[in-house]
């Protein structure tokens, strides 16, 4: 009997490689020898030296394979017809990367997508084995926004999702087979090109709207995020340093001990230390400014006539 293969997908560039290394190392540290793990990194703007350093993370682990694929090469398999181009008449899928995974990797019927700013603390095979049935994805509600009334209004009035059921797309179990069967990518491109929705979190908003009613809601242990008001999740399986809550920028970040456990043993430690040292009070003010800009953008979009919600009502 063949072993179960667990495919896991990441996307990164040169800047995010040190944090991706932490994510991969922690994932490998919690693998089970009963399963095989295929770790796919689809990258852009990454040096050959960095690519080799990331590939080296899998050495010595017989049940782990790391595949490094340049994004533009993998996307060449998706036809660049006029009706499948992104906005601006050119093919720029970087921010929508995870939406294209089912078409980019047709050898898999299911797959796990993880953001690079995570630390894995449990076996992702347990996530992979969750039954999706006829659902398109499994994900966790975005707890980082629970206490923000403005964002809650945005989720309900613009995206058309109950504020407590709006999912975070940083940890996804995806039903590749069903998404291909229902031409999910084609439908996404149609919406993108036809309506050009104003969004705050582009790929995440589309996934919430398009998968509405067909989402398996995961326990919060699979996407434990630092928040200023929520309590810590006990025994998390995956920690996700979402938004501006980065331990490589700020001291005292919730769950930071898990990050530094792996960072202190990483070949990228000096890179991470340089980044933290260089992060100034002006950078911190920049984060505050960007957060305010997001809030201002939400306020602006709330007044739009064409939104995910209005389009869903019409069709």
C-alpha distance (Angstrom), angle and dihedral (degrees) to the residues before:
residue distance angle dihedral
X1 . . .
X2 3.82 . .
X3 3.77 121.3 .
X4 3.77 121.7 -104.7
X5 3.81 111.2 -100.0
X6 3.80 115.5 -143.3
X7 3.83 112.4 -160.4
X8 3.81 115.8 -158.0
X9 3.80 123.5 -175.2
X10 3.79 131.8 -155.7
X11 3.78 133.9 173.4
X12 3.79 123.0 -154.1
X13 3.79 148.2 148.6
X14 3.80 133.1 -150.2
X15 3.80 94.1 -79.6
X16 3.79 94.5 53.2
X17 3.82 97.1 41.5
X18 3.84 95.4 99.3
X19 3.81 91.5 56.0
X20 3.79 92.0 43.1
X21 3.81 86.9 55.0
X22 3.81 89.7 56.4
X23 3.81 90.5 49.4
X24 3.81 93.3 49.8
X25 3.81 94.5 44.0
X26 3.80 92.3 51.0
X27 3.82 90.9 46.4
X28 3.81 91.8 52.2
X29 3.81 90.2 46.7
X30 3.81 89.2 62.6
X31 3.80 100.5 42.9
X32 3.80 123.4 125.3
X33 3.80 118.7 -131.2
X34 3.81 89.1 -138.6
X35 3.82 89.3 71.6
X36 3.80 138.1 52.4
X37 3.81 118.6 -130.0
X38 3.79 123.2 -153.3
X39 3.79 109.7 -165.1
X40 3.78 112.0 -165.7
X41 3.79 119.6 -166.3
X42 3.78 113.1 -170.7
X43 3.79 105.1 -166.6
X44 3.77 142.2 -179.7
X45 3.80 130.9 -168.5
X46 3.80 94.2 13.1
X47 3.81 127.7 144.8
X48 3.80 120.0 -121.1
X49 3.81 90.4 -121.6
X50 3.80 90.6 55.9
X51 3.81 91.6 47.1
X52 3.80 90.2 54.1
X53 3.81 92.0 48.0
X54 3.78 90.6 53.7
X55 3.81 93.2 46.5
X56 3.80 89.1 51.8
X57 3.81 90.1 63.9
X58 3.81 89.3 77.8
X59 3.80 95.6 53.6
X60 3.80 114.5 118.8
X61 3.81 93.6 22.0
X62 3.80 109.8 104.5
X63 3.80 94.6 -170.1
X64 3.84 95.4 48.7
X65 3.79 126.5 80.1
X66 3.80 122.8 -178.9
X67 3.78 117.4 -156.4
X68 3.81 119.8 -166.2
X69 3.80 113.8 -161.1
X70 3.77 127.6 174.1
X71 3.77 109.2 -124.9
X72 3.80 97.2 -131.4
X73 3.81 91.2 52.4
X74 3.79 94.1 51.6
X75 3.77 93.4 46.1
X76 3.79 92.1 54.4
X77 3.79 86.2 84.8
X78 3.79 90.4 65.5
X79 3.78 108.3 78.9
X80 3.79 115.7 -117.3
X81 3.78 96.8 -141.5
X82 3.78 119.7 156.7
X83 3.78 91.9 -105.0
X84 3.82 92.5 51.2
X85 3.77 99.1 48.3
X86 3.74 121.6 110.8
X87 3.78 124.3 -122.9
X88 3.79 117.4 -56.4
X89 3.82 92.8 35.6
X90 3.78 94.2 -87.5
X91 3.77 133.8 98.8
X92 3.81 108.0 -105.8
X93 3.80 108.9 151.7
X94 3.81 98.9 154.2
X95 3.80 98.0 111.6
X96 3.81 90.8 39.8
X97 3.81 93.8 46.7
X98 3.80 98.5 125.0
X99 3.81 91.8 52.9
X100 3.82 89.3 60.8
X101 3.82 95.9 50.2
X102 3.83 96.9 97.8
X103 3.81 90.4 56.9
X104 3.79 95.3 39.4
X105 3.81 94.8 52.8
X106 3.79 108.3 35.9
X107 3.81 93.7 163.0
X108 3.82 89.9 77.1
X109 3.81 130.0 69.1
X110 3.82 93.1 -166.2
X111 3.77 134.6 19.4
X112 3.78 143.2 178.8
X113 3.79 118.9 -129.0
X114 3.83 118.9 -160.9
X115 3.79 130.6 -178.5
X116 3.80 114.6 -126.7
X117 3.82 95.0 -118.8
X118 3.80 93.7 75.0
X119 3.79 139.8 100.9
X120 3.80 118.6 -148.2
X121 3.80 115.5 -140.2
X122 3.80 100.5 170.1
X123 3.79 140.9 34.8
X124 3.83 110.2 -70.4
X125 3.81 88.2 -155.9
X126 3.81 86.2 77.8
X127 3.80 88.7 58.1
X128 3.80 91.6 46.0
X129 3.83 92.3 53.1
X130 3.82 93.2 58.6
X131 3.81 109.3 117.8
X132 3.80 112.8 -116.4
X133 3.82 95.9 -177.5
X134 3.82 106.0 -178.5
X135 3.80 93.9 -19.8
X136 3.79 122.6 113.5
X137 3.80 101.5 -141.9
X138 3.79 144.3 1.1
X139 3.80 118.5 -140.8
X140 3.80 144.9 143.6
X141 3.80 125.4 -99.9
X142 3.81 110.3 -105.3
X143 3.80 100.5 -103.4
X144 3.80 92.0 178.1
X145 3.81 88.8 76.7
X146 3.81 100.0 41.9
X147 3.79 94.3 105.2
X148 3.80 97.4 41.0
X149 3.80 109.3 96.9
X150 3.81 93.7 -171.1
X151 3.80 94.2 55.0
X152 3.79 89.8 43.0
X153 3.80 89.1 56.6
X154 3.81 89.2 49.4
X155 3.81 92.8 52.3
X156 3.80 92.5 50.1
X157 3.82 102.0 36.0
X158 3.82 99.9 35.6
X159 3.81 108.5 23.6
X160 3.82 92.8 30.5
X161 3.81 95.3 -130.6
X162 3.79 129.9 127.6
X163 3.80 105.7 -103.4
X164 3.80 91.4 -123.1
X165 3.81 93.1 50.0
X166 3.81 98.4 49.1
X167 3.80 103.6 119.0
X168 3.79 130.2 -141.3
X169 3.82 111.5 -128.0
X170 3.81 96.6 -151.7
X171 3.81 91.5 94.6
X172 3.80 116.6 34.8
X173 3.77 137.9 164.8
X174 3.80 103.7 -157.8
X175 3.79 129.9 -159.4
X176 3.82 96.7 -140.2
X177 3.80 93.9 175.7
X178 3.81 94.7 52.9
X179 3.82 92.8 42.5
X180 3.80 91.2 53.2
X181 3.80 91.2 44.9
X182 3.80 90.8 53.9
X183 3.83 94.4 41.6
X184 3.78 92.2 -119.6
X185 3.81 95.0 170.4
X186 3.79 92.6 50.1
X187 3.80 90.6 50.4
X188 3.80 90.7 49.1
X189 3.80 92.0 51.4
X190 3.80 90.7 48.1
X191 3.82 91.2 53.8
X192 3.79 92.2 44.3
X193 3.77 94.8 51.0
X194 3.81 97.5 37.1
X195 3.80 102.8 45.5
X196 3.82 106.2 16.7
X197 3.83 91.4 -153.8
X198 3.79 119.0 -151.3
X199 3.80 106.1 -121.5
X200 3.78 140.3 174.9
X201 3.81 96.6 -155.6
X202 3.82 102.8 26.3
X203 3.81 105.4 -166.6
X204 3.80 93.3 30.0
X205 3.81 93.6 52.5
X206 3.80 91.6 49.1
X207 3.81 92.2 49.6
X208 3.80 91.5 49.5
X209 3.80 93.5 49.0
X210 3.81 97.2 41.1
X211 3.82 96.7 43.7
X212 3.80 95.0 43.1
X213 3.81 110.6 142.7
X214 3.80 92.3 12.2
X215 3.79 102.4 75.4
X216 3.79 127.5 112.5
X217 3.81 104.8 -143.9
X218 3.79 111.1 -137.0
X219 3.77 127.6 -147.8
X220 3.81 112.0 -94.3
X221 3.82 90.2 -112.4
X222 3.81 87.7 80.1
X223 3.80 94.3 60.7
X224 3.81 109.9 22.1
X225 3.80 107.8 176.1
X226 3.81 129.2 -171.2
X227 3.78 109.5 -113.2
X228 3.82 132.3 176.0
X229 3.81 93.5 -128.1
X230 3.82 110.3 22.8
X231 3.80 122.4 87.9
X232 3.80 121.7 -113.9
X233 3.79 117.2 -85.1
X234 3.79 110.5 -117.6
X235 3.81 115.6 -123.3
X236 3.81 98.2 -5.8
X237 3.80 119.2 -161.5
X238 3.81 93.7 -156.8
X239 3.82 127.4 19.9
X240 3.80 115.4 -156.7
X241 3.82 119.1 -163.4
X242 3.78 93.0 -152.8
X243 3.81 127.8 -175.5
X244 3.82 111.9 -12.1
X245 3.81 97.3 -21.3
X246 3.82 96.2 109.2
X247 3.84 119.7 151.1
X248 3.81 88.1 -154.2
X249 3.82 87.2 64.1
X250 3.80 106.5 29.8
X251 3.80 134.5 42.2
X252 3.79 117.4 -134.4
X253 3.81 95.7 30.1
X254 3.79 112.0 162.0
X255 3.84 111.2 -99.9
X256 3.83 91.3 11.0
X257 3.82 91.6 136.2
X258 3.81 89.9 69.6
X259 3.78 91.9 53.1
X260 3.80 95.5 47.9
X261 3.80 92.2 47.1
X262 3.81 88.1 67.1
X263 3.80 97.6 30.0
X264 3.81 92.2 58.1
X265 3.81 89.7 57.2
X266 3.80 95.9 41.1
X267 3.79 128.1 111.1
X268 3.82 84.5 -135.6
X269 3.82 94.3 57.9
X270 3.81 94.5 111.1
X271 3.80 90.8 50.9
X272 3.81 90.3 51.4
X273 3.80 92.6 46.4
X274 3.81 91.3 50.3
X275 3.80 90.4 50.9
X276 3.81 92.0 50.6
X277 3.79 93.4 46.7
X278 3.79 92.1 48.5
X279 3.81 93.4 49.9
X280 3.80 101.3 103.4
X281 3.78 135.8 -170.1
X282 3.80 86.2 -99.6
X283 3.80 88.7 58.5
X284 3.80 89.1 50.6
X285 3.79 89.8 51.5
X286 3.80 86.9 49.2
X287 3.82 89.6 57.3
X288 3.80 89.8 50.6
X289 3.79 90.0 49.7
X290 3.81 92.6 49.6
X291 3.80 90.8 50.0
X292 3.80 89.8 52.4
X293 3.81 90.0 47.3
X294 3.81 89.0 54.1
X295 3.81 90.0 52.1
X296 3.81 91.2 48.0
X297 3.79 90.1 49.0
X298 3.80 91.1 51.4
X299 3.81 90.6 51.7
X300 3.80 89.7 51.2
X301 3.81 94.7 48.1
X302 3.81 92.6 48.7
X303 3.80 87.0 71.8
X304 3.82 95.5 54.6
X305 3.78 120.0 115.7
X306 3.82 95.7 -152.2
X307 3.80 111.7 59.8
X308 3.79 137.7 140.6
X309 3.78 88.2 -95.0
X310 3.81 96.5 52.0
X311 3.80 92.4 46.1
X312 3.82 90.8 49.4
X313 3.80 89.4 52.8
X314 3.79 91.6 52.1
X315 3.81 94.7 44.7
